[in-house]
């Protein structure tokens, strides 16, 4: 699977700075056919020290890291849900992503104009979430109308979806996000913006983050990092945090041709993980040979690990762990 994240925020909060940092770390385009994409998308490698160590013991010709796509969304302004600025384009791009990084300006440089006239991070957070809520309410109202007709005809699924959307409408009306409803099928179908996990990137120094802002982020149930984007040090932590909030891990394959990281959801069973490598591996899965990456490196290679009895045979019920090195056996 491919991780995609939308970068959102008001104008002049550091979104462009973040995107410039990201694109400097762009992967080698030749290795990734999907990397030839619109100029507002930065493809960034996931920092992973394990790859190089495994590549050394396997003498791999190349290493292929996991990647994240960051979508640089047009600056948000009040009224985006009604099409103000690049509003509708902005909101439609977010729908295609799995998570949202909300860039909030906490630094106080008077030379950089703030679209709202002054620095107020809590207000900025509320503007962004209000726009997401208003757009979702519009989406929900349209769907409720058609569900009501389907419900009258005796459609039980439509009746359930009608009930779920009404609950979400109440939540949004109270100013809350829809994250807790993310597992509902209708929510995934509609790609509701407020159901996407959020990570807040507070652009500035630790001392510049107001307590009320941090309290609000905790109340929402989101994660945050505080970083001065001009330093460029935020990227590894941002990617790591994005993996955490989305419940993603990496398993690894290694050999003479290549050492590669594969992104899966935490809790994925071995056949489905194998299917990330190739769809036939899922359908024709027999078993997987598995060893922890660190144990493999310590042994100095696959054969040595096998001799020490460290290679385990795992079947269809095995839950793949972060850092597992796998060889898939299939029919």
N, C-alpha and C positions, 0 to 999 in steps of 0.2 A: 504494500500500500504506500501511497505517497501522502505526506503530511503537507497540508496547505493552510496558511494563516493569513488573515487580513490585518493590515496595519491601518488603524483608524485614529482620528484625532482632529481637533480644530486646526485651522491654518496656523503656521508659525509656532508649532509646539515641538518640533524636532523630527517629524515624520520623514522629511526629505533627508535629513542628516542620517537617520537610521537606515534608510534605503540605500544611501550612498555607501555606508559601511558594509551593508549586506552584499551589494553588487561587487565590491572589491574582493569579497571572499567567494565569488562565483566559481562553480566547478568547471572542469574542462568540458566544454560543450560536446566534443567528439564522443565522449563516453556515454552521453545521455541523449537519446533521440528526442525526448520531450523538452529538452532545454532550449530549443529554438521556439521562443514564445514571445508574447507581446512585451514591449520594453518596460511595462509597469510591473513585471514579475521578476523577482530575484531568486535564483536557485542557489541554495546555500548548503554546504556539507555539514553534517552533524559531527561535531568533534568527538572522536572515539579513538583513544590511545590503544585499544585492543587490536585494532586492525593492523597497525604497523608491526606489532609484536608477533602476531600470527603470520603475517606475510613473510617475516624474516625466517621463522622456523620452517615454513612451507616453501620458501624461495619462490614466492608468487611473482608472476610477470607483471601483475597490476593489482592495485587495491581499489575497491569500489565502495565508498562510504554511503550510508543512508543520506537522503537529502530532504530539505524542507523548502517548499515554495512560499515566499512571502509576497503577497499582493499589496502593492502600494496604492491604497484607495485615495481618491481625491479628497481634499480637505473638507471636513464636515462643517456646515453652518446651520444655524437655526432654520427650520423649515425644509430641511433636506427631504423629509418624508413627503413633502408636497412638490418636490422637484427643484427647490431653491439650490443655487450653485449647480453642482453636478449631482444633485441629490439622488435621483432615481438610478443613475448609472452607478453611483457610489454604493447604493443599497443592493442593487442586483449583483454586483461583484462579490459582496460579502456572502451572499447566499451560496456561492460555489465553494466556500472555504469551510474548514472543520473547526476553526477557533479564531478568536479575535485578540489581537494585541492592541490595547488602548493606550496611546501615548498621551500622557498628561504633562503639561509644562509646569514645573515647580521652580525653575530658575527665574531670577528676577532682572534680566538685562533690559533696561529701559530703551535701548536702541532698537530692539526687536519688537515691533508693534504687535499687540494682542488684538485679535479681531473683536473681542468684547470690551476693549478699552483699558482693562487692568488685569493683573494676575490674580486669579481666584480658582485654584485647582478643583475644589469641591463643586463649584458652579459648572466648570467645564465637564466634569464627570457626569453631572446631572443632565447637561445639554445632550451629550452623546447618547446616554441611555434613554432619554426621553424621545429622541429621534428614532432609535431602534424600536422602542415600545409603540410609538405611533404608527410606524410602518407595519409592524406585526398586527396591530389592531385592524388596520385596513385589510391586510391579507385574511385575517380571521373572519371579519364581517362578510367578505365575499364568499368564503367557504361555507360559513354557517347558513347562508341563504340557500345554497344548493343542497346542503345536508338536510335541511328542514324538509325539502321536497322528497328526498330519498327516504327519510325517516317515516314520512306519512305512508309510503308504499309498503312499510313493514320490514325495511332493511335494518337488521339488527346491528350490523357493523356501523352503518350510518348513525344509528341512535347512540351508540357508544362514543363515536367521534364527535357527535353534536354535544354530548355531555362534557367530554374532555375540553373541547374548545371553549365552551361556556365558562368552565372553571378557569382556564387560562386567561380568558377575556377579563374576568373579575380580578385576577392577580395583576395583570398589566394595568388595569384601570386604577389599581391601588399603588401603582408605581413600582411594582416588583417585576423581576425578570422571570422567564419561563424555563430556566435551567433545570429545575427539578422534574420537568415533564419531558425531558429529552428522550426518554426511552419509549414514549408513545409513538406509535406508527404514524399517526396523522401529523405529529410535530415534525417528524423526519420528512414526511411527504411534502409539507409546506415549507421546509427549510427555514423555520422561524429564526430570526436574527437573535432574539433574546434567549433562545435555547442553546446558543453556542457558548462553550466555555470561554471565559475571558482571563487574560493576563494583563495587568496594568504595569506599564513601563513609565515610571515617574522620572522625568528628565530633569536632573539637577543633583544637588548634593544631599546627603542624609539629613543635614541640619535644616534643609529647605522644605521638607515634607511635613505639612500640617497634620497634627494628631487627628483632627476631625476627618481628614481625607482618608487616613489609614483605617480609622474606625468604620467609615462608610464602606470601604473595600472589603473589610472583614465581614461586615453585615451582609453584603451581597454574596459572600462565600467565595470570593475570587482570590487569586494569588497576585502578588506584585513583586517587582524588583525596583530598586532605586539605583539609577546610574546616570552619570554625566555622559551623554551620547558623544560629546566631542572627544572623549578618550577612546571610544571604540571597544571598550572592554565588556560591554553588556551582552554581546552576541552569544557567546557560549552559554552564559547563564540563562538567557532568554530561550534558547533552543532546549536546554535541559528542563526548564520550567514548563515549556510547552508540551514536552513529552510527558511530564508528570501529570499535568492537568487533564490530558487526553487519555491517560492510562496506556501509554505506548512503551514498548520495549524493543530491543534488537536481538535477534539471534544471528549467528555467523556461519559462513561456510568458508573453507580454506583449502587450497590445493596449489599445484604448480601454475595453473592458468591464472587463478585470481583468488584473492581473499575479499569477501563481500559481507556487508551488513544488510540485514533485511528487517524492515519495520513491520511489527505486528501489534495487535492489541493484547494487553495483559490478559491472561486466561485462555489464550488461543491453544487449541489442541494440535498435536503433531501433524495430522493430515492436512488441516487447514493452513498451518504454517508452511508445510511443504508446497501447498498450492500457490503460495506467494512466489515461490521459485518458478514453478510451472504448473498450470492448471491440471495437467495429466497426473502430476504427483499426488494431488489430493484424491482424485478418482481411483487411482491404482496403488495407493499407499499400502505397503506391507508392514514396514517397521522403520525406525530411525536409530542410527548409532549416534549416541550423544555423550559429550564430555564438556565440563566447564572449561572455558577458554584459559583461565589461569592455570589450571592443572595441566592442560595441554602444553602451555608454554613452559611450565616448570619441568615437564618430562622431556621436552625438546623435540616432540613430533608425535604423529598419530601412531606409528608402529610401537614406539616406546610406551605410549599411554596404554596401548592394547596389551602389551606384555605385562604391565603392572596391574591389569584388570580394571582400569579406570573408565574404559569405554562401556557404556551401558546400552543394552538393547531396549528400546521403548516402543510400545504399541500405540494403537489408535486413541487410547484414553489418556495419553501423557500430555500434561500441560507444559508447554515450552516456557523455559525461564530465560530471563535477561542474561546474555552472555553465554548461552548454550552454543556449542559448536556442533553442527549436525551433518550427518551424511544420510540421505534419504534412500531407502530401498523401495523400489516400486515395480509393479508388474509391467 
